[in-house]
Amino acid sequence: MKPAPFDYHAPDSLDEVLALLAEHGDESKVIAGGQSLVPMLAMRLARPTQLVDVTGVGALAGVSLAGDVLRIGATTTERELERSAEVSGVPALVEALPLIGHMAIRNRGTVGGSLAHADASGELPAVAVATGATMRVRGPDGDREVAADDFFLGHYTTALDAEDCLLGVDVPTTNGSSGSTGWAVQEVARRHGDFALVGVVTMVALDGSGAIAEARICQFGVSERPHRDAGVEASLVGATPTDETFAGAAADAVRDLEPADDVHGTAEFRRHLAEVTVRRALATATERARRGEGSRA
């Protein structure tokens, strides 16, 4: 199929972008790498009458460190971030980025596009939630910050209004240099580069005695948005990190899930995959914490 007719705009300043969004509202759509939006346009799942290309806006690009925060511009491509020296401070990103599609897709796809698209099977939304990232947004009333946990509202749905532009994302850095924290990102896909059937971002921090001091479990592909269960995470605090501990936590983490039931797999199959993936990821994160690796960079 071909896209429905639209007018194309290529502003070179953020003020122009905001003016176009304010003028056209719900009829407009921001595009950068186009790796998610273009297929939706072609299938007419999205029918904006105004397409606003932000790739020429320099203020939206770049990767930098600001204290203990990795600041990523919205139009930074996933491949640029993957190859940057600064990304090493966020182990979850180091491991998640190579899982996004294929290199050709990451060469065009942008970090902001992945976050704003909010695909429930996407790696970057889950990493954002798991790491406690913050979205930087500019709208008619000025700038505001939105916590990742509040940003993703559902499948393809975020807290962005029609007149808002995503400026970028700030991700807290942690490289496990203390030797007590480990991260792991694991997923199950039919082929490398396919959308994940299920996936998880985990973090395990150990105290001086070797017990679990903190745990994070953020699943993706199992619900309408990245899924964290504070109760399961809290239940791991103080526990001894054993196979039995992780098996119990994994079972609890998937008990109330209602994943999609479609041609790619039944809900029961996905729930089983999710349980196995959570258990394995917790064990991997713990082993990395013990070895002081943070993640496999």
MOCOR-V928553 format. One record per residue. PSI is psi in whole degrees, 0 to 359 (none if undefined). OMEGA is omega as a letter, one per 20 degrees, with the letter a starting at -180 (* if undefined). Layout:
psi->[PSI,PSI]
omega->[OMEGA,OMEGA]
This chain:
psi->[166,153,155,155,142,158,138,131,140,71,154,11,154,325,320,320,311,324,319,318,322,323,319,343,232,344,352,157,132,138,142,266,332,9,338,318,318,314,323,324,316,324,1,30,338,135,58,147,347,123,122,106,118,8,340,3,102,330,345,2,165,157,131,162,132,90,237,28,134,116,119,123,150,325,6,128,156,326,321,317,318,325,355,148,328,333,343,339,354,87,325,322,320,318,332,323,315,346,349,108,222,169,323,324,317,336,334,322,141,155,313,323,317,319,315,330,325,45,131,343,4,144,316,320,320,319,319,316,316,324,354,39,164,129,135,122,141,132,192,332,12,198,150,159,138,121,143,322,335,349,318,112,335,185,120,20,128,180,2,132,167,332,6,151,128,118,324,192,140,122,124,139,143,122,10,23,340,348,7,359,136,145,154,138,119,148,164,122,153,322,154,132,342,161,143,136,316,158,168,144,123,153,136,126,134,144,185,337,355,359,164,121,330,146,145,137,112,111,150,155,6,353,187,351,168,135,114,142,101,328,316,317,316,327,339,340,127,349,154,128,92,168,321,320,313,325,318,318,320,319,318,324,335,355,319,10,146,71,168,147,102,193,341,346,150,164,321,319,315,321,321,314,318,318,315,318,318,314,313,321,321,318,320,315,320,316,322,323,319,323,354,30,335,291,174,96,none]
omega->[r,r,r,a,r,r,a,r,r,r,r,r,r,r,r,r,a,r,r,r,r,a,a,r,a,r,a,r,r,r,r,r,r,a,r,a,a,r,r,r,a,r,a,r,r,a,r,r,a,r,a,a,a,a,r,a,a,a,a,a,r,r,a,r,r,a,a,a,r,a,a,r,a,a,r,a,r,r,r,r,a,a,a,r,a,a,a,r,r,a,a,r,r,a,a,a,r,a,a,r,r,a,r,r,a,r,a,a,a,r,r,r,r,a,a,r,r,r,a,r,a,r,a,r,r,r,r,r,a,a,a,a,a,r,r,a,r,r,a,a,r,a,r,r,a,r,a,a,r,a,a,a,a,r,a,a,r,r,r,r,a,a,a,r,r,a,a,a,r,a,r,a,r,a,r,a,r,a,a,a,r,r,r,r,a,r,r,r,a,r,r,a,r,r,a,r,r,r,a,r,a,r,r,r,a,r,a,a,a,r,a,r,r,r,r,r,r,a,r,a,a,r,a,a,r,a,r,r,a,a,r,r,a,a,r,a,a,a,r,a,r,r,r,r,a,r,r,r,r,r,r,a,a,a,a,a,r,a,a,r,a,a,a,a,r,r,r,r,r,r,r,r,a,a,r,a,r,a,a,a,r,r,r,r,r,r,r,r,r,a,a,a,a,r,r,a,*]
